[in-house]
Amino acid sequence: MKTNQIILLISFLFLVSCNKKYEVKNDDVAPPENAPADTLAIKEKSSKKESINLFTLTPKKGSDIAFLSLSDLYPAATNDTLSLPQIEKMDKKTALYFTFDKNYRTRFLSKIEISETDSLFVYDYAKDKLASFLIKNLKTSAMLNGDASTKNWPYQSTDYRIGFEVNTKNLKDFSQDYKNALVYVGKENPFVEKQMMPIVWKKITAKEYPDEKLKKEYKKVITNALTGSSYFFETKTYQYFLQEYTNSNKIIYARRLIVTDVKTPQNETNEIIIDKLFYQKEGISLSPLNYSEGKNVNQWTGKLFKNKPAVVFGFENASFGCPVISIIDKSNEEIYLQCDNRRK
């Protein structure tokens, strides 16, 4: 066979193999108009992934239900019939709150990687109360988000919180509206009991506050600020120092927290472990100091998790966004609660 014929034959075989109808993946190609889209499979920018997912409970008004929203892990897109049934086919009252049938529940558990054999743990660190419930015994429900208007009927899938319901009779003696309750879903209880305590602040002089230079990012916040009151609290392990900053009208708009370890024969210096600045900004205000307004308690510290160092929190109030728990460790780890606090 001549060389030219051989080349032509090889070229022909190559073209035939390339023309076989293999499906080529192309992320830029839109699906057919009538094809249902699995919105949870679409890659979107996700929120910060926490080392442990913690949630909050919301009382459902006029009922015996405490609702746990997992929508931060299971967001529904507009008119997503794979996450929620068709709302427009319900009557308006039923659509305010409804439970899932088996198919939607199975999909929900699968997407958030929760098993029927997992448990839901509720720990109230203020009351030192712990309750646990098997997932298989809890209903999965959808509750209309508080920001949604009942005038916007039919509601969109994004108007809902999706999660579990817990009967309030099983949460007796917990804090009012479950203000101090944290929720975890998984195989084992991550909480340590009887180790949390409210911080009792004691006023100190400015000279007693640690002489530690401000971080550059902190200087920008408190430029032209006046130094206000200083406070101190101590445990067997840590010392807590709090410095307030005010404006010209003596209104407090920032507080700096420094936590050091306690001096011991083995450790003769108070090493700074964390240095944080809390300040007022959009959607964030400063929490009152403990017992400054009657019996009000906001700041807490102690051992909260089995596999983590001690924590400290309660310095900020969030009108939108979610509260944060600071780990007392040089890693500066912070855990934001998955509180489904939406702002529209």
N, C-alpha and C positions, 0 to 999 in steps of 0.2 A: 504494500500500500504506500502511495506517495506521501511525502511529509505533509503537503498541503491538505490532503484528505484526512490525515490523522488529526491535524489541528482543527479542521472543521467538525469532525466527529466529537472531539472532546468539548468543543464550544457548544455543540448542540445538546450534549448530555448535561452540561452545566446549566444551560438555560431551562431545560426541562425540570431539573431538580429545584431550581429557584422558583418555578411557577407552581409548585405544589401548594395547595391552599392551607398553609400553616397560618394560625391566628397570631397576628403581631400585636403586642401590647403597646398602646399609645395613650399615654395619660392625657394628651391634649385633645383627643377625640371625644366629642360630647356623645352621651348615650341617646338612643332614639327618644323622641318626645314622649311617647306613651310608656316608656319603660320605668318601673318603680325604682327610685334611687334609695339605696341604703345610706342614709346621710351619715351614719356613724362610721362608715368605712372611708369617708372623705377625710383626707389628712388636713387638719386645721391646726393653727397655733393653739396648743393646749396651755392651761394655766400651770403655774409652777408646781412641780411634783414634790410632794412632801414626803419625809422619811416615814411618817405614819399619818394615815388619813383619819382625821378626827371630825366629828360632826356635832350639830346641835339639834335640840328638840324644839318644836313649835307647837304650842297648845292650839287645838282646833276649837274655835269659839263655839259655845253651846253644845259641846259634845264631851264624851269621855275618851277622846283620842288625843294622844301626843304624836305629832307627825315628824318623821325623820326624812328630810329631803336628801336625796343622793343625786340631784340634778347636776351638781358640779362635776360628777363623774359620768353622768348619762344625759347630756344635753340633747334636747329635741329640736330639730330644725322646723321651720315653718311648714305646717301641713304635712308633717312626717307621719304617715299612716303606719309606718313600721314600728314606731315608738309608742304611739297612741292611736286608738281607734278614731274613726271619723267623728269629730265633735259635732258637726252640723246635723248628724243623724240622731243626736240625743235631744232631749228636751232641755231647756235652759237651766232648770233647777238641778237636774241630774248631773249636768256638765260641770257644776261647781266643784264636786268631789265625787269620785267614783273609784271602785276597785277594779283590778285587772283580772281578765280571764286567764286561763292556763297558758295560752300561746304568748300573750304579751308578757306575762310574768317570767316564763322560761327565757324569752329573749332578753328581758331586762337583767336577769341574774347572769346570763351568759356574757353579756356585754360588760358588766362591771366585775366579772370574775368572782362572783359570790355563790357559794354552794348552799343547798337546802340544809346541809348538816353544819353550816357555820352558825355562829351565835352573834347576837347583838348585845353589847355590853354598855350599860349606862352607869357612869360614876359621877356622883355629886361630891366634889372635893370639900365643899363647905359643910355639908351635913354628914360626910363620910358614909354615904349610902351607895351600895353597889347592887345593881339588878342585871340579870342576864336572861335572854330569850332566844330560843332556837328559831332560826330563820324560817324553817318549815312551818312554824306555828304563827307566823306573822303575815298579815295581808299586805299586798303590794297595791298602792293607790296613787292617784294623781289628784293634786289639790291646786285650785286656781291660785296663782300667785297674787299676793296682796297688792302689787302695783298694777294689776290688770283691771281694766274698767269693765263693769258688767254691761256697759252700753255698747262695747265692741263685740257684739254677737254676730256670727259665731266666733268663739275664741280660737286663737292660733295655738298650735302645739307648744310654742315658745312661752305661752302664758302660764304654763303649768310647772309645778314642782312634782317630781316623781320619787317615790320612796316607800318606806314602811310605816305602818301605824302600830302604836303601842297603846294598850289600854291603861288609862291613868290610874286605875285602881291598883295596878302593879307598881306604881311609883309614889306610893304614900310617903309622906315626910320628906320628900325632895324639896329643893328650893322652889319658891314661887315662880311659876312660868319656866321652871327648869333653867334659871339664869346661870347657875353654877354647875350645870351638868354637861359632861363630855360623853360623846358616843363613839364607839369603835365597833366595826364589824369584822369578824375573822374567826380563826380557830381557837385562839387563846386570849384570855383577859390580859391586856397590856398594863393595867393600872396597878399602882402600889397604894394600899389603903393606910389610913391613919398617919400619913406623913406630911400632909399639907397644913400650913398655918398662915393666918393673916399677918401682915406686917404691921407692927406697932411702932410708928415713927416717933423719934425723940429729937427735939430741936437741938442743934449744936451750933457753934460759932463757925464763921466762914474759914477761920484758920484751921479748924479741925477737919475740914474737907480735904481730901487728897490733892496734893499739889501736882497734878498731872496735866500736861499741855492738851489743849483742845485739838481734836482732829481737824484737818483742813475743811472737810465738809460740814463740820459743826460750826466752825467760825462764820461761815457764810450765813447760817441760820440765825445766829444770835449777835450779829453785828449791831453795835450801838445799844446792846441790851444792858439792863441794870441787874446786878446780882441781888437776888432775893434771899429768902430763908434757906437754911441748910438743915438736913435731917439725917438721922442715923438709926440703924437697926442691926442687931447681931444675933446669930445663932451659934451653935457649937462649931459650925464649919465655915460660915461666911460672915463678912461684914458688908453692910449695904449703906452706901452714901448717896444722898439725893440733894441736888442743887437746883434751886428754882431761878428762872430768869424772867424779868418783867420788862414792860415797855415804860415809857415816861409817865404813863398814868397808873403805874404800879399794878397793871394787869398781867397775871402770869401767862406766858405763852410758850414756855419751854421748860423742861426738867431734864437734867443730866443724871443718869444712874451709873454709879461705879460699884462693882461688886469685887471684893478682894477675899482671899482666904484668911483664916485666923492664924495669928502667930502661934507657933508650937516650938518645943525644944529642937525639933528637926528643921523647922522653917522659921527663921527669925525675922523675916520680912513679910509684909502684907502684899503679896503679889496680886496685881490687877488681873482679874479673869475676864470680865466684860465691862465695856464702857459704851453706853448707849444714850442717845439723845432723843427724847420724845417731845414733839412740838405740834402746835396747831397748824393744820393745813386744810385744804378742801376735803370735806367729809370726815375729818378727824378732829376731835377735841380732847383736851386733857381730862382724865378722870379725877374726881376729888380724892384727896388723900384719905386714908382710912380714918374713920371716926371724926372727921372734920365736919360732917353733916349728920349728927346723931349717931345711929348705929351703922351707918353706911360703910361697907367693906368692899374695896376694889382690888387692892394689891395683895397677891398671894405668893408664897414661895414654899419650896420643899421638894421632896422626892415624889414625882407623879407617875413616872414610867419605870417599868422593871429593867429595861435595857438602856437607860439613858441617865445622864447626870441630873442633878436637881434643876428646877425651873424657877422662873420668876415672871410674873405678868400682871396685868391690870392697870396699866398707866394711860391707856387711850380708850376713847369711845369712838366707835365707827358708825356714822349715820349711813354710810354705804361702804362696801368692803367688809372684811371679816377680822375678828380679833386675832392677836398673835401671842404665842407662848415662846418666851426666850429661854433657851437652854444655857445654864451657867457652865460654860465651857469655852475655851479659846477658839473653838471652831466657829463661834458666832452663829450657830444654827438657830433658826427661828421656824416655828411651825404655825402656819396660818390655818385656822379652822375652816373647814369646807361648810360655810354657813348659808350658802345660797342667798346672799344678800344682794339682790339685784337693784340696779338703778336705771330707770328709763327716762 
